Amino acid sequence: MFTKSAKTLSLSAVMSLSLAACGGGLEEPAMDAMNDGPSQLGVSEAAFSGNWTYSWGDTKMSSVDIGTSVGRTCFLTGIGGHLRPIGAYLYSGGTYPAMAGVRKAANGNYELYVQPEAGKHLIAYARCVNSSAGRIEVSWSTGEQSYSGDKVIAAAASNRQCFLQDVKNYAVPLKDSSGAIYSYGWAFDDKPNPDEVRVFNDGSYWKLTLKPGAHTYPVNIHATAVCLDINEFDGAWTWKAGDPGTAQLNLTSVSGATCGLNGLNGHFDAALGDWNDAVYITTSGSQFVLNMENGKRGWAACMK
């Protein structure tokens, strides 16, 4: 799990729990890594009637239960680390995605999870609110995007807000003229041609889009997003860090507001142990801040 150089995870926590990572097998191909030690869940609770933040990072496939999905909705506030997929050289007959985010487990609870390549690390940040009103959860892939364009989620009502929930990055076999595999291509690894995952409001509809960079090879990205009813829209922002470099952008400071991640763009190939090489939202009192590093762009929105 965490190596000795790993960052201890907490987000100005009111309470901090040290938990053993949940086990589980690798996710099967769509068409997992491996140091032992304790993982930690960072958790805090704040306003919005019920409003919780979490973080989970590891160097192997692991997950942690973050509570019921009944009357609660959870969404991403950040991803960082290395999104290189696990290659077919490890598992005969298929490749496995690097992935991170929040999802519903078999028991119906939300779980925060990561699945990095061997010798790499991933970290996911999430926020949950105590409402499931109007909740819609959808998934999309670059394959579907190429045929059908952006995924239409729902009408762009004034009382609706959408966020990302997870991102999965699959390796794509590259074949020669005889059909033999000679290499693999994957997303979030091409610095001059960054890949992008984003949920956005075009004025008429909320949509989920997956935009590959201008690569000379194909990529296979999967992502999920969630929309829910809100009482108040408190703004939307985007910014990009220099490369190399860091950037912080103040979001809302409205009391009782909460913020989530609408999108990310860039290369996710962090050196092992660099837990800050990410796009993620933090708080200081009521001030929300979007943090980015090494050429990454983030999109964020806030609500009540």
Salt bridges, closest charged atoms under 4 A:
GLU27 OE1 - ARG103 NH1 3.67
GLU27 OE2 - LYS168 NZ 2.94
ASP36 OD1 - LYS60 NZ 3.62
GLU111 OE2 - ARG103 NE 2.70
GLU117 OE2 - ARG84 NH1 2.60
GLU137 OE1 - LYS104 NZ 2.97
ASP190 OD2 - HIS215 ND1 2.88
ASP195 OD1 - HIS215 NE2 2.59
GLU196 OE2 - ARG198 NE 3.42
ASP202 OD2 - LYS207 NZ 2.95
ASP243 OD2 - HIS267 NE2 2.83
ASP269 OD1 - HIS267 ND1 2.74
ASP277 OD1 - LYS296 NZ 2.40
